[in-house]
């Protein structure tokens, strides 16, 4: 995971590095639940302790009154489940059982957490000595110097999610979308208020960034309502914990469920939809959904769910709603299985507001090139679509991974804002506002490179004849050197008995 382009990462990395030392031979997918579960337990216990001390100081005897906590959005942690009691048992054989019992007790006292928390710390294959060391690690964290506890534990939770996603490879991609991709979607759509929906929400990163956006722009977090769904039960639980740490109360449905076959929000219409659906998903249940009301623009092919996701989201849009989503680049130009016709119908309905071609290597889990699609039911620039080619953006922060910087993200958001306000000037090789008629001439293909053209090269002022004379002279010198090297190599090989 990079240290660059990721704000204030030092402390989170310290926790991660220390936790890794304690991991031993455990798989990342298993250790994830140990670390994230303990971060969550420490978070709710610390928040409870702060309020407990405050009530104790008031001296009215309300420190064990559950309502005093829940009225302020603080989870009530019953005696026996508090962190200091866990920490006291860190180096006893019962530490795993103590944590499992604490998780059950907390769930019992807080209906919102029912069946959400991990409760498998007592299992024999989990080394109790190492588990005790991890408990010690979190016990010894001094939060005060690192900023507010809610913020630091939230950031640590998010950082650990990203690291586990990197280590788990393809499976990790099911629950984690890189932060810079999510921030790009959020900075462009600016979800200040209303319903925010993600039909494949993973660990809840879209919601976390939306909440951060509201807070960073002095908005009120109560102005947005969070709706989501995920089919993976483990991931669904991670999202619930991730959002609880942030003080966000979502509606993710009463259980993990398949979005296509068991839509948990059938009547909900959202002002903002943010999503990174699984790329090119096959076997998504098309045979059971042939007459579904969501396919307003055409029946998606059974072998690829990309346009099923897109139409599901359009169906769930409020009258003035907007979508920001990640799709594999194949969706920009595919004609197979009726996808070209569906794309044409969506374009002709004047829903596609902006397409951004993204650089490669943004994801831990796939090299598939992707684009961001932005759709709007009430486009300010009717009959036009903004195309942005961002493929040259970003910085390699490790051998395999690229990140967009804050400057990159703001450049994309500024281009979108300029377009919607009618003041965008096309920039060769970067952005262009294009009419639907022009898109129709291109067979309704949405690849940005077709529309933005090639970046203009700066004229260096050197006359053509002089430049050609100089370059051919340089080339002649290089040819001469290559002949000399060839002669030397032949002589040396000949000296040891090898003729070329």
C-alpha positions as CSV (number, residue, x, y, z in Angstrom):
1,X,0.0,0.0,0.0
2,X,1.4,3.4,-0.9
3,X,2.5,6.0,1.6
4,X,2.1,8.8,-1.0
5,X,-1.2,10.4,-2.1
6,X,-2.9,9.0,1.0
7,X,-3.3,11.6,3.7
8,X,-1.9,11.1,7.2
9,X,-1.2,7.4,6.7
10,X,1.7,7.0,9.2
11,X,-0.4,5.9,12.2
12,X,-2.6,3.5,10.3
13,X,0.5,1.9,8.7
14,X,2.1,1.5,12.2
15,X,-1.0,-0.5,13.3
16,X,-1.0,-2.6,10.2
17,X,2.7,-3.4,10.4
18,X,2.4,-4.4,14.0
19,X,-0.7,-6.5,13.3
20,X,1.2,-8.2,10.4
21,X,4.0,-9.3,12.8
22,X,1.3,-11.1,14.9
23,X,-0.5,-12.7,12.0
24,X,1.6,-15.9,11.7
25,X,0.4,-18.4,9.1
26,X,-3.2,-17.3,9.1
27,X,-4.8,-16.5,5.7
28,X,-5.5,-12.8,5.0
29,X,-9.3,-13.6,4.7
30,X,-9.3,-15.1,8.2
31,X,-7.0,-12.6,9.9
32,X,-9.2,-9.8,8.4
33,X,-12.0,-10.7,10.7
34,X,-9.7,-10.8,13.7
35,X,-8.2,-7.4,13.1
36,X,-11.4,-5.6,11.9
37,X,-13.5,-7.2,14.7
38,X,-11.0,-6.0,17.4
39,X,-10.8,-2.5,15.9
40,X,-14.6,-2.3,16.1
41,X,-14.7,-3.7,19.6
42,X,-12.1,-1.2,20.8
43,X,-13.9,1.7,19.0
44,X,-17.3,1.1,20.6
45,X,-15.8,0.3,24.0
46,X,-13.7,3.5,24.0
47,X,-16.7,5.7,23.0
48,X,-18.7,4.0,25.7
49,X,-16.0,4.7,28.3
50,X,-15.8,8.4,27.4
51,X,-19.6,8.7,28.0
52,X,-19.4,6.5,31.1
53,X,-16.8,8.8,32.7
54,X,-18.8,11.9,31.8
55,X,-21.9,10.4,33.5
56,X,-19.9,9.2,36.5
57,X,-18.6,12.8,37.0
58,X,-22.1,14.1,36.9
59,X,-22.8,11.9,39.9
60,X,-26.5,11.2,39.2
61,X,-26.1,7.4,39.0
62,X,-27.0,7.1,35.3
63,X,-23.7,5.6,34.1
64,X,-25.3,2.2,33.6
65,X,-28.5,3.6,32.0
66,X,-28.6,2.2,28.5
67,X,-30.8,5.1,27.2
68,X,-28.1,7.7,28.1
69,X,-25.8,6.1,25.5
70,X,-28.2,5.1,22.7
71,X,-29.8,8.6,22.7
72,X,-26.4,9.9,21.5
73,X,-25.8,7.2,19.0
74,X,-23.3,5.4,21.3
75,X,-23.5,1.6,21.6
76,X,-24.1,0.4,25.1
77,X,-21.3,-2.0,26.2
78,X,-22.5,-4.1,29.1
79,X,-20.2,-5.1,32.0
80,X,-18.0,-8.0,31.1
81,X,-17.7,-6.9,27.5
82,X,-15.8,-3.7,28.0
83,X,-12.3,-3.4,26.6
84,X,-10.5,-3.1,29.9
85,X,-12.0,-6.5,30.9
86,X,-10.9,-8.0,27.6
87,X,-7.4,-6.5,28.0
88,X,-7.1,-8.1,31.5
89,X,-7.6,-11.5,30.0
90,X,-5.3,-11.0,27.0
91,X,-2.7,-13.5,28.1
92,X,-5.0,-16.2,29.4
93,X,-6.2,-19.3,27.5
94,X,-9.7,-17.9,27.7
95,X,-9.1,-14.8,25.7
96,X,-10.9,-16.1,22.6
97,X,-13.9,-17.1,24.5
98,X,-13.9,-13.7,26.4
99,X,-14.0,-11.8,23.1
100,X,-16.7,-14.0,21.6
101,X,-18.8,-13.6,24.8
102,X,-18.3,-9.8,24.6
103,X,-19.4,-9.7,21.0
104,X,-22.6,-11.7,21.9
105,X,-23.3,-9.4,24.9
106,X,-22.9,-6.3,22.8
107,X,-25.2,-7.6,20.0
108,X,-27.8,-8.5,22.7
109,X,-27.8,-4.9,24.0
110,X,-27.8,-3.2,20.6
111,X,-30.4,-4.6,18.1
112,X,-28.7,-2.8,15.2
113,X,-25.7,-5.1,15.6
114,X,-27.6,-8.4,15.8
115,X,-25.8,-11.2,14.0
116,X,-23.2,-8.6,12.6
117,X,-20.1,-9.0,14.8
118,X,-17.5,-11.8,14.3
119,X,-17.7,-14.5,17.0
120,X,-15.1,-17.1,16.1
121,X,-12.1,-15.9,18.3
122,X,-12.3,-19.1,20.4
123,X,-11.7,-21.5,17.5
124,X,-8.8,-23.8,18.2
125,X,-6.8,-22.9,15.1
126,X,-6.5,-19.2,16.2
127,X,-3.3,-19.0,18.2
128,X,-4.3,-17.5,21.6
129,X,-0.8,-16.2,22.4
130,X,-0.8,-14.2,19.1
131,X,-4.5,-13.1,19.7
132,X,-3.4,-11.8,23.1
133,X,-0.6,-9.8,21.5
134,X,-3.1,-8.2,19.0
135,X,-5.3,-7.2,22.0
136,X,-2.2,-5.7,23.6
137,X,-1.5,-3.8,20.4
138,X,-4.9,-2.1,20.4
139,X,-4.8,-1.6,24.2
140,X,-1.6,0.4,23.9
141,X,-2.7,2.7,21.1
142,X,-2.6,6.3,22.4
143,X,-5.2,8.1,20.4
144,X,-5.0,11.6,21.7
145,X,-2.0,12.7,19.7
146,X,-3.4,11.3,16.5
147,X,-6.7,13.2,16.3
148,X,-10.2,12.3,17.2
149,X,-10.7,8.6,18.0
150,X,-13.6,8.2,15.7
151,X,-11.6,9.5,12.9
152,X,-8.4,7.5,13.6
153,X,-10.1,4.2,14.1
154,X,-12.3,4.8,11.1
155,X,-9.2,5.5,9.0
156,X,-7.4,2.5,10.4
157,X,-10.4,0.3,9.6
158,X,-10.4,1.6,6.0
159,X,-6.6,1.3,5.7
160,X,-6.7,-2.3,6.9
161,X,-9.6,-3.1,4.5
162,X,-7.4,-1.8,1.6
163,X,-4.4,-3.9,2.7
164,X,-6.5,-7.0,3.1
165,X,-7.9,-6.4,-0.4
166,X,-4.4,-6.2,-1.8
167,X,-3.3,-9.4,0.0
168,X,-6.5,-11.4,-0.9
169,X,-6.1,-10.5,-4.6
170,X,-9.2,-11.2,-6.7
171,X,-11.4,-12.1,-3.7
172,X,-10.5,-8.9,-2.0
173,X,-11.8,-6.9,-4.9
174,X,-15.3,-8.1,-4.0
175,X,-15.4,-5.8,-1.0
176,X,-13.0,-2.9,-1.7
177,X,-12.9,-0.2,-4.3
178,X,-9.7,1.9,-4.2
179,X,-10.2,5.1,-2.3
180,X,-9.1,7.4,-5.2
181,X,-11.7,5.9,-7.5
182,X,-14.5,6.4,-4.9
183,X,-13.3,10.0,-4.2
184,X,-13.5,10.8,-7.9
185,X,-17.1,9.6,-8.1
186,X,-18.0,11.5,-4.9
187,X,-16.2,14.8,-5.9
188,X,-18.0,14.8,-9.2
189,X,-21.5,14.1,-7.9
190,X,-21.2,16.0,-4.6
191,X,-23.9,14.2,-2.6
192,X,-24.9,16.9,-0.2
193,X,-28.4,15.6,0.6
194,X,-31.0,13.0,-0.1
195,X,-30.8,9.2,-0.5
196,X,-27.4,7.7,-1.4
197,X,-27.7,4.2,-2.8
198,X,-25.1,1.5,-3.7
199,X,-26.7,-1.8,-4.9
200,X,-23.4,-3.7,-4.5
201,X,-21.9,-1.9,-1.5
202,X,-19.0,-4.1,-0.5
203,X,-17.5,-2.8,2.7
204,X,-19.3,0.5,2.4
205,X,-16.6,2.7,0.9
206,X,-18.9,4.8,-1.3
207,X,-21.0,5.7,1.8
208,X,-17.9,6.6,3.9
209,X,-16.6,8.9,1.2
210,X,-20.0,10.5,0.8
211,X,-20.2,11.2,4.5
212,X,-16.7,12.6,4.4
213,X,-17.7,14.9,1.6
214,X,-20.7,16.2,3.5
215,X,-18.6,16.8,6.6
216,X,-15.7,18.5,4.7
217,X,-18.1,20.9,3.1
218,X,-19.8,21.9,6.4
219,X,-22.9,20.0,5.6
220,X,-25.1,18.0,8.0
221,X,-24.7,14.2,7.9
222,X,-28.4,13.9,8.8
223,X,-29.2,15.4,5.3
224,X,-28.2,12.1,3.6
225,X,-29.8,8.7,4.0
226,X,-27.8,5.6,3.2
227,X,-29.3,2.6,1.3
228,X,-27.4,-0.4,0.1
229,X,-27.2,-4.1,-0.5
230,X,-24.6,-6.8,-0.9
231,X,-24.9,-10.5,-1.6
232,X,-21.9,-11.7,0.4
233,X,-22.8,-12.1,4.1
234,X,-19.2,-11.5,5.4
235,X,-18.9,-8.3,3.3
236,X,-22.3,-7.1,4.4
237,X,-21.3,-7.4,8.0
238,X,-18.0,-5.6,7.3
239,X,-20.0,-2.7,5.8
240,X,-22.3,-2.5,8.9
241,X,-19.2,-2.3,11.2
242,X,-17.4,0.2,8.9
243,X,-20.4,2.5,8.9
244,X,-21.1,2.1,12.6
245,X,-17.5,3.3,13.3
246,X,-18.3,6.4,11.3
247,X,-21.5,7.1,13.1
248,X,-23.6,6.3,10.0
249,X,-26.8,4.4,10.3
250,X,-27.6,2.7,7.0
251,X,-30.4,0.6,5.6
252,X,-28.5,-2.3,4.0
253,X,-31.5,-4.6,4.1
254,X,-32.2,-7.0,6.9
255,X,-29.8,-9.6,5.5
256,X,-27.3,-10.1,2.7
257,X,-29.1,-10.7,-0.6
258,X,-28.7,-10.9,-4.4
259,X,-29.6,-7.5,-5.8
260,X,-31.1,-8.8,-9.0
261,X,-33.1,-11.7,-7.5
262,X,-33.9,-10.2,-4.1
263,X,-34.0,-6.4,-4.4
264,X,-34.2,-5.2,-0.7
265,X,-35.2,-1.7,-1.7
266,X,-37.8,-2.2,-4.5
267,X,-39.7,1.1,-4.1
268,X,-36.7,3.3,-3.1
269,X,-35.7,6.0,-5.5
270,X,-32.3,7.7,-4.8
271,X,-31.0,11.2,-5.5
272,X,-27.4,9.7,-5.8
273,X,-26.3,6.2,-6.8
274,X,-22.7,5.3,-6.5
275,X,-21.5,1.8,-7.4
276,X,-18.6,-0.4,-8.5
277,X,-20.4,-3.6,-9.6
278,X,-18.5,-6.8,-10.3
279,X,-17.0,-6.5,-13.8
280,X,-18.5,-8.7,-16.6
281,X,-20.5,-10.9,-14.2
282,X,-22.0,-14.0,-15.8
283,X,-24.7,-16.3,-14.4
284,X,-26.5,-13.4,-12.8
285,X,-30.0,-14.9,-13.0
286,X,-31.1,-13.6,-16.4
287,X,-33.3,-16.7,-17.1
288,X,-35.4,-15.9,-14.0
289,X,-35.8,-12.2,-14.8
290,X,-36.8,-12.1,-18.4
291,X,-39.9,-9.9,-17.9
292,X,-38.5,-7.7,-15.1
293,X,-39.7,-4.1,-15.0
294,X,-36.1,-2.9,-14.7
295,X,-35.1,-3.7,-18.3
296,X,-36.6,-0.5,-19.8
297,X,-33.9,-0.2,-22.4
298,X,-33.5,-3.9,-23.4
299,X,-33.0,-7.3,-21.9
300,X,-29.4,-7.6,-20.8
301,X,-27.4,-10.7,-22.1
302,X,-27.3,-13.7,-19.8
303,X,-23.5,-13.9,-20.0
304,X,-22.7,-10.3,-18.8
305,X,-24.5,-8.3,-16.1
306,X,-22.9,-4.9,-16.9
307,X,-26.1,-3.5,-18.5
308,X,-28.3,-5.2,-15.9
309,X,-26.5,-3.2,-13.2
310,X,-26.8,0.0,-15.2
311,X,-30.5,-0.5,-15.8
312,X,-31.1,-1.6,-12.2
313,X,-29.6,1.8,-11.1
314,X,-31.6,3.8,-13.6
315,X,-34.8,2.2,-12.4
316,X,-33.9,3.3,-8.8
317,X,-33.2,6.9,-9.7
318,X,-35.3,9.7,-8.2
319,X,-36.7,12.2,-10.8
320,X,-33.6,14.4,-10.5
321,X,-31.3,11.6,-9.6
322,X,-27.7,11.0,-10.8
323,X,-25.5,7.9,-11.1
324,X,-21.7,7.5,-10.8
325,X,-20.5,4.0,-11.5
326,X,-17.4,2.0,-12.6
327,X,-17.8,-0.3,-15.6
328,X,-15.3,-2.3,-17.6
329,X,-14.3,-0.6,-20.9
330,X,-16.0,-3.3,-23.0
331,X,-19.4,-1.7,-22.1
332,X,-18.4,1.5,-24.1
333,X,-18.4,-0.3,-27.4
334,X,-19.8,-3.9,-27.1
335,X,-22.4,-5.0,-29.6
336,X,-22.8,-8.6,-28.5
337,X,-26.0,-9.9,-26.8
338,X,-28.0,-6.8,-27.6
339,X,-25.7,-4.5,-25.5
340,X,-25.2,-2.1,-28.4
341,X,-28.9,-1.6,-28.7
342,X,-29.3,-1.1,-24.9
343,X,-26.5,1.5,-24.9
344,X,-28.1,3.2,-27.9
345,X,-31.5,3.4,-26.2
346,X,-29.9,4.8,-23.0
347,X,-28.0,7.5,-25.0
348,X,-31.1,8.4,-27.0
349,X,-33.0,8.8,-23.7
350,X,-30.4,11.6,-23.0
351,X,-29.2,10.0,-19.7
352,X,-25.5,9.7,-20.3
353,X,-23.9,12.9,-19.0
354,X,-20.2,12.1,-18.8
355,X,-17.8,9.2,-19.5
356,X,-14.3,9.2,-18.0
357,X,-11.7,6.7,-19.4
358,X,-9.5,5.8,-16.3
359,X,-5.8,4.9,-16.2
360,X,-4.8,1.2,-15.8
361,X,-3.5,-0.4,-12.6
362,X,-5.9,1.4,-10.2
363,X,-7.3,-1.8,-8.8
364,X,-5.5,-4.4,-6.6
365,X,-7.4,-7.2,-8.2
366,X,-7.7,-6.8,-11.9
367,X,-5.9,-5.3,-14.9
368,X,-9.2,-4.8,-16.8
369,X,-9.3,-1.2,-18.0
370,X,-12.3,0.7,-16.7
371,X,-14.3,3.9,-17.2
372,X,-16.6,6.0,-15.0
373,X,-20.1,6.5,-16.2
374,X,-22.2,9.4,-15.0
375,X,-25.9,9.5,-15.8
376,X,-28.4,12.2,-15.0
377,X,-32.2,12.3,-15.4
378,X,-32.1,16.1,-15.6
379,X,-29.0,17.0,-17.6
380,X,-28.2,20.7,-17.6
381,X,-26.6,20.3,-21.0
382,X,-29.4,18.5,-22.8
383,X,-28.4,16.5,-25.9
384,X,-24.7,16.7,-25.0
385,X,-22.2,14.3,-23.3
386,X,-18.9,15.1,-21.8
387,X,-16.0,12.8,-22.6
388,X,-12.8,12.8,-20.6
389,X,-9.6,10.8,-21.3
390,X,-7.8,10.4,-18.0
391,X,-5.7,7.5,-19.0
392,X,-2.4,9.4,-18.6
393,X,-3.3,10.6,-15.1
394,X,-2.2,9.1,-11.8
395,X,1.2,8.1,-10.3
396,X,2.6,4.6,-9.7
397,X,2.9,4.3,-6.0
398,X,4.1,0.7,-6.1
399,X,5.2,-1.7,-8.8
400,X,1.6,-2.8,-9.4
401,X,-0.5,0.1,-8.2
402,X,-1.4,3.5,-9.5
403,X,-3.3,6.2,-7.6
404,X,-4.9,9.4,-8.6
405,X,-3.7,12.4,-6.6
406,X,-6.1,15.0,-5.1
407,X,-5.0,17.3,-7.9
408,X,-6.0,14.8,-10.5
409,X,-9.4,14.3,-8.9
410,X,-10.0,18.0,-8.7
411,X,-9.1,18.4,-12.4
412,X,-11.7,15.8,-13.3
413,X,-14.3,17.4,-11.1
414,X,-13.6,20.9,-12.4
415,X,-14.0,19.7,-16.0
416,X,-17.4,18.2,-15.1
417,X,-18.5,21.4,-13.3
418,X,-17.4,23.5,-16.3
419,X,-19.4,21.3,-18.6
420,X,-22.6,21.4,-16.6
421,X,-22.3,25.2,-16.3
422,X,-21.8,25.6,-20.0
423,X,-18.3,27.1,-19.8
424,X,-16.2,24.1,-20.8
425,X,-13.6,24.6,-23.5
426,X,-12.6,21.4,-25.3
427,X,-9.0,20.4,-24.7
428,X,-7.4,18.1,-27.3
429,X,-6.5,14.8,-25.8
430,X,-8.3,15.5,-22.6
431,X,-12.0,16.5,-22.8
432,X,-14.7,17.3,-25.3
433,X,-18.5,18.1,-25.1
434,X,-20.2,16.0,-27.9
435,X,-23.7,16.1,-29.2
436,X,-25.9,13.0,-29.3
437,X,-26.0,13.4,-33.1
438,X,-22.2,13.0,-33.2
439,X,-22.3,10.0,-31.0
440,X,-24.9,8.4,-33.3
441,X,-22.5,8.9,-36.2
442,X,-20.0,6.9,-34.2
443,X,-22.4,4.0,-33.9
444,X,-23.2,4.9,-30.3
445,X,-19.8,3.9,-29.2
446,X,-18.7,5.9,-26.0
447,X,-14.9,5.5,-26.0
448,X,-13.6,8.9,-25.0
449,X,-10.5,8.6,-27.3
450,X,-12.8,8.8,-30.3
451,X,-14.1,12.2,-29.3
452,X,-11.3,14.1,-27.5
453,X,-8.7,13.5,-30.2
454,X,-4.9,13.5,-29.7
455,X,-3.1,16.0,-27.5
456,X,-1.5,18.8,-29.5
457,X,2.3,18.8,-29.4
458,X,3.9,22.1,-28.6
459,X,5.8,23.7,-31.5
460,X,9.5,24.0,-30.5
461,X,10.1,26.7,-33.0
462,X,12.8,24.8,-34.9
463,X,12.3,25.0,-38.8
464,X,11.5,21.6,-40.3
465,X,14.5,21.5,-42.7
466,X,16.9,22.3,-39.8
467,X,15.3,19.7,-37.6
468,X,15.5,16.9,-40.2
469,X,19.1,17.8,-40.9
470,X,20.0,17.7,-37.2
471,X,18.1,14.4,-36.6
472,X,19.6,12.6,-39.6
473,X,23.0,13.7,-38.5
474,X,22.4,12.3,-35.0
475,X,21.1,9.1,-36.6
476,X,24.2,8.8,-38.8
477,X,26.5,9.1,-35.7
478,X,24.5,6.3,-33.9
479,X,24.8,4.0,-37.0
480,X,28.6,4.6,-37.0
481,X,28.8,3.7,-33.3
482,X,26.7,0.6,-33.8
483,X,29.1,-0.6,-36.6
484,X,32.1,0.0,-34.3
485,X,30.5,-2.0,-31.5
486,X,29.5,-4.8,-34.0
487,X,33.2,-5.0,-35.2
488,X,34.5,-5.1,-31.6
489,X,32.0,-7.9,-30.6
490,X,33.0,-10.0,-33.6
491,X,36.7,-9.6,-32.8
492,X,36.3,-10.6,-29.2
493,X,34.2,-13.6,-30.0
494,X,36.7,-14.6,-32.7
495,X,39.6,-14.4,-30.2
496,X,37.9,-17.2,-28.1
497,X,37.1,-19.4,-31.2
498,X,33.6,-18.2,-32.1
499,X,32.8,-16.8,-35.5
500,X,29.6,-14.8,-36.2
